Amino acid sequence: MTILSWTTILLTANAALALPFMNRGKLMYDSQSIQNYQKSPYDYYMEQRIDHFDRSNDETFQHRYFVNTTYWKGANSNAPVFLCVGGEGPPLDYKVLVSSVHCDDMLELAPQHGALLLALEHRYYGPSTPNDDRTTENLRFLNSEQALGDIAAFHTHISEEFGLTSENRWVTWGGSYPGMMAAMARLRYPHLIYASVSSSSPLRADVEMEEYNEVVADSMAAEDVGGSQECLNIIVEGHQTIGTLLQTEEGRRELESTFNVCGRKALDNPKNQLMFAGYGVVYLPVQSNDPACTTPLCNIASVCNYLTTTATGDSMSRLAQLSAKQSGGACSPVSYDAMIKAMANPSNPERSWLYQTCAEWGFYQTCPVGSRCPYTQGLHTLEADYDICLQAFNITSEKVNQQIEFTNSMYGGDKIQGTRILYPNGEIDPWHALGVLSPPNDQEPILWVKAASHHFWTHPSLETDDIYTREARTAIWNQVNAWLAEK
């Protein structure tokens, strides 16, 4: 997503270690799929206003969406409309309405209701990017309020196309940031959106999210997903040793050799130390944990098994062996300056989500001294994230704080006051820390999914799914059925 040198870094096996912090613990992201996107015959487009709130601005862009009428009974049947809301993830394709990780809970319920299936891409992600322009000036039109306006305009467009009436009730679905958008669409436009399933949605904007890494620690020790206290201890102790070695020149040379760090004496730069160990020297697949995955080191259980039984030596040596496996032998990129250069490049698609963190949401997963963060503490502080916002977009720390406070004022954070919105959250998912974990009122139920990662129940149903995931889907379907049955 980006200039050539940074693209090369991103597409290596250890790409996650090269991303700025707010993208490493990303809600959803996939640099390569955005780079490789090609228009398909299943793409539909509508003309969308670039600014819904300045009536003197007539500029528009082509906004992509998808339709599946396989189960649709027709407008006269009063069948519902199910909308899978797009977000910050990779570009959607037609599979989003056939089988995908985005909204499969929606797809599997659709036949029962004869629902019309829709998916709308979020502005500035994929081809729905006005003028393919991600300069800071143009990104001012990228925010959740404009994206909610897109949903309202899309509602009008589809209603006209299919002859829909108010009897065709719309239900929005999504996981992660799309789950947030699904809930906020119901909140903002209750006359258009009848109900919402807002899965794994961290609706409480927060500048500093140190809770993310604390949940990572808890999850790596969780035995019901293959973690263990021994595994967590190796991760913590190894990063403590790294922190000690970073304090001396001799220690830094040892780390550069042991972890195959790119660049001569790279760790003499404190900002490169931040890139190296501030968010961990290895990738821990907590957020994406899939107990049934089969690729090497793809989940908590396989990583912990490697650290505790396959790797040898002290804790730091075991982390180094894991790092080498994950990187495929490539050197570990730690250049802070290269990252800043990439994020400041207007042609870089990753600027979209980065901009939203600076201008609306925060979510900076810091690792302060004295916390339960399992990585090298004291390297990743808020100052690093503030600097990225300033260097990439000229957004000051004061402005970041003001905008995030305003976001919670607009939507209510985890005390959001709507109706007919369901909030499922997963125990293993670090994003649940900012989710809606207590019912805001008696018309907004919650659902706690034991041992589940980030909206895992929105993935296609498989025989390998555990009882908790299966029960979660059933609970979601029962709630939506009950709402649609209301007179």
N, C-alpha and C positions, 0 to 999 in steps of 0.2 A: 504494500500500500504505500507507493512512495517512490522516492528516488532510487536509482538502480542499486547503489551500494547498500541502502537500508533494506531493500527488497530481498537482496541476497541473504542478509542476516535473518530476516523474518521467516524465510522459507527453510531455514535449517531445522534440524530435529529439535534443537533447544531454543526455538524461536520464542517460547514463552518467557525465557530469561532475558530477552532483549527488549521487551516492551516496557513502556513507562508503567509505573505502578498501578495506575487506575485502570489500565487495560489488562494487566496480568490477572487481576482478580475480576476480570471483566464479567459483565452479565452474560453476554454471548458475543463472540467475535471470531472471524475467520478471514485473515488477510488474503490467503491464497484464492478463496472462492470469489472474493471481490475482484481480484486481479484478473481472474479467468472467466468472469461472467460474459456470456454471449446471449443476445436476444433470442427468444424462442417463439415458435408459432402460437404458444399458449398465453403470451403476454397480451393483456388488454391495457389501454391507456385512456385516461380522461384528462380534460383540460382543468387544471387546478390553479386557483389564485395563489400567488407567492406570498401575499400579505392579506389575510382575512380581515384585518382591523384598520387598514388605511384604505378607505373607499375610493380615494383618488389615485391609488396605485392599481393599474389595470394589468400589470405584468403577470404572466401565467407560466406554468411549466407542465410537462407531460408526466402524469402521475400513474404509476403502474399498479394494476390489480389483477386478481384471478377469480374465476367463477367456475363452480362445479354444480351442474344441474342434475346429476345422476339420480338423486333422491327427491328432487323438488316436485311437490304435488301441485304447484301453481298458486298464484295469488288468491284465487277464489276459494282455495281450500283453507285459508287462514293459517297455513303452515308457517313456522317461524323462519327467521333468517339468522344464520350463525356466521359471525364475522371473526376471523382470525386476524388479530391486530398485529401489524408488523412493528419491528423495533430496530435496535442497534445491531442486530446480528448480521450474518452474511446475506447477500441478496437472495430473496425468495425465488422459487421457481414453481412450476405447476404441481410438483409433488407436495407442496404445502397443503393442498386440498385432496390429496390421494393417500399419502402416508408419509409422515415426517415427525420430527421431535417437537415441532412448534405447537400443534393443536390437535394431536390425534385423539385426545379425549373428546373433543368436539366432533371429529369425523366419525368416531365409533357410535356416537349417540344420534347422529343425523338421520339414519334410516328409520329409526323409531318414530320420528316426527315429520318425515318428508321434507326436511329443511333445505333451504337454498344455502349453499356454502360459498362464502366469499373470503378473500384475503386481500388486505390493503397494505402495500409497502409504506414504510415510514419515510417521509421526506428526508433527503440528504443521505440515504442509504441505498446502495445499488443504483440502478439507472434513474431513480426518482430524485435526481439531484439537479436543481435548477441551474441550467447553463453549465453543468459539470464544473461548478465553481465553488471551491472551498476556501476562498480567501476569507479573512476575518470579516471584511466588510459584508460579504454575501452571507456568511454564517449567521448574521443577525436575524435571519428568518428561520433559523433552526432552533425551535424550542417546543415544549410540550403543548403550549397553548395554540400555536399555529398548527401543530399536528392534530390536535383535537378538532380544530376548525376543518382540517382536511376530512376527518371522519364525518363531520356534519354535512359537508358538501358531497361526500361520497354517498351518504344516505339518500340525499336528494337525487343524485345521478342514478343510482340503482333502482330507487323507487319508481322513477320515470321509465327506466328501461324495462322493468318487469311488471309495471302496473300494480305496485304494492300499495297496501292501505295500512291504517293503524292496527288492523287485526293481525297483520304479519309482524309479530313481535321480534325485535332484534335482540340477540344475546351476543355480547362481546366476550372473546376468549383470548388468553395469552399467558405466557410464562416469562418471568423476569421483567425487564423494562416493558415489553409488550403487555405483561400482566398489569403493570402500573397504568399503562395507557387504557387498557380495557376497563379498569375500575374508574379512572378519571373521566372516561367518555360517559359512563353511566352517571357520574356525579355532575358533570357539566351539562349534559344533554339528556335529562331523564325523560323528556317528551319524545326522544328519538330512540334511545337505548333502553330496553325493558329490564334487562338483567345482565350480570357480568360474573365471569369466573376469572379471578385475578390470582393466578398461581405464582408462588415464590416472588412476590412483588415487594421490594424494599421501599415502601411508600414514604418512609420518614427520611427526608433528605438530611444529610449530616456531613459537615466538612471532614471531620475526623472519624473514621470507622475502625478503631482499633479492635472492636469486637469481632471483625471478620477473622483475623488471625487467631483470636482466642477460640473461635469455633473450629478453625482448622486444627488447632492443637487437640481439642476435645475429640474431634472426629478421627484423627490419626490414632487415638487411644481407644476408640470404640470397638469392642470385641464383636459386636453383632454385625459389623461390616468388614471384619478381618483386620482391624487395627489392634494395637496392644500398647500397654504402658511401656514395654521394652522398646517398641518401635519409636514412640514419642520421645523417650529418653535419648535414643541415639540422635534423633534430629536436633533436640535441644542442646545436648552436650557437644555435638559436632559444631554447631553454630557458635556456642560459647568459646570453643577453642579457636575458631576462626576469628572471632572478635579480639581475642588476646593476641593472636599472631599479626593482626593488622596494625598493631601498635608499634611494631619495630620493622626496620628495613629488612632484617634477616627473615622475619616472619612473613613479610609480604612476598619476598622472593620464593619462599617455600610454598606459599599459597598459589602463586602464579604457575609454578611448576606442577604442583599436585593437581590443580584443577584445570590445567591447560588454558590459561587465560590468554586471550588475544592481546597482543601489544606488549612491547618491552617496558617493564616497570610501570605497567598500567595502574597498578594498585597504589602507587604513590599519590595519585590524585584522589582526595577524599570523596569527590563525587562519583568516581569510578568504583570506589569501595561500596558506595550506596547501591550502584547497579549490580555489583557482584553478590553482595550478601544481605542487602537491606530487605529483600523480599525472598530470601532463601537461595541457596546455591543449587537446589534441585527443585524439580516441579512435583508438587504433591497434588494428585488428581482428586481433591476433596469435592469441590463444587460439581465436577462432572462424574462423580463416582458411579460406576455401573458394575454391580456385582457379577454380571454375566458376561462382561467383555472378555475377549480372547487374545487381544494383542498384548505384547509384552509390556509390563509395568503400566497397565492401563487403569488400575483402580487402587484403592487403599490397600486391599488385601495383598495384591501382587507386589506393591512397593514395600509394604511392611515385611512380607516374606523375604524379599531380596535383602533388605537391610538387616534382618535378624538372623537369617540362615545362610544366604549365599555370599554376601559380602563378608570380608574378614578385616581384622585389625581393630584399631580404636574407632570411636564414633566418627571422627572427621575423615578417616580413611574410607569408611563405609559410605559416607556421603560422596566422596570423590569418585568412588567406583560407580555409584548410582548416576552421578552426573555424567560420567563418561559413557555409560550405557544410553542415557537419554539423549545425549548430543551426537551419538554415532561417531564419536572420535573427533568431531570438529572442535575448534577452540571456542571458548566461551566469550562472547562479545560483552564488554563492560564499558564501552565508551559513552559517557554521559553526553559529551558534545555531539556525537553522531546521532544519538537519540533526539536531542533538541533540534538539530538540523533537520531531521526527518519530520518531526512534528510541526515544524515551522513551514514546511514545504506545502504550498496551497494545492498541489496535485495529489497529496497523500489522503486517501479515503479514510484513514484512521483518525484524521482530525475531527471528523463529525462527532464521534462519541466523546473524544477528549474535550471538545468544545462544550458539550452538554454537561460534563462533570464540572467544568470551570464556571459555567454560566447558570447552572440550575441545581445540580444534584450533589456535588462533592464526592462522597464515597471513597475518600482517600484512606487506604488500608495501612495505617502506620504501625510501627513496631517499636513503641517507646520502652525505655528502660523501666523495669519493674512490672511490666505487664506479663501476661501469659503467652505472648507471641513466641512461637517456637524458633524464630530465626535470630540472626544477630541483632540484638536490641540496640537502639540508639542511632542506627544509620538512617532508617526511613522515618523522617519526621515531616511534619506539615510543611516546613520550609521548602522541601524538595518539590512538593506538589504545587505550592504557590509559585515557585520559580518556573515550573513548566508552563503554568497558565500565563505567566507574564511573558516568557520568551516566545511562546507559540501564538498568543492572541493579544498580548498587551493588556491582559486583565489582571489588575492588582489584587493582592490578598484581601484588601478591604472590600473590593467589589465582589470577590468570590463569596466572602462571608455574608454580605448583604443579599446577594441573589439567592443563596441557599436558604436564608431565613425567610425571604419572600416566597420561595417555593412552598415551604411549609404553611405559610400564611394563606396562600391561595387554595391549597388542596386539603390541609388538615393533617398532613403527615400520617402517623399510624393511628390517629384519632379521626380519620376521615369520616364525614357524616353523610352517608348515602343510604340507599335502600336496595335490597335485592342484589347485593354483592357478596360473593363467597371468596374467602381468603385461605387457600391451602398453602401450608409451608412444610418444608422437609427438615427433619431433625439434623441431618448431616450437612445440610446446605449452609454455608457461612452467611448467605444473604438473609437468612431468617432473622438475624439480629436486628435488622431495621424494618422487618415486616410487621404486619398487623397480627399480633399474637393474642390479643384479647378483643372480644367483640366490641366495636365502637358503639353499637346500639343493638336492639333486639331484632333488627332487620338486616344485619350484616354478620352472618355466621363465619366462624373460622373452622379450619380443619388442620389438625396436626398429624403429619405422616411420619411415623417412626422409621428410622434407618434410611430415609429417602434423601437423595441429593437434589440439586436444583431442578425444580419442576419435572422430576423423573416420571411422574404419572401422565404427563402430556406426551410422552413417547409412545410409539406403537406398542400395543399389548403383546407380550411374549409369554411363552410357557415358563420361562425362567424367572418371571417377576415374582417377588415375594408377596406374602399375604397382605402386608401393609400397603403396598402399591395397588394391589387389586382392590382392596377394600376402599382405598382413597378414590379410585375411579368410580366405584359403585356409589359412594357417598356423594360425589360431585353430580353424577347423573340423577340420583334421587332428588337432590336439591333443585336442579334445573327442571326436572319433570314437575316437581311440586309448584315451582313458580309459574311454569307455562300452563298449569292446570287451573291457576287462579282465574276467577271471573272478573 
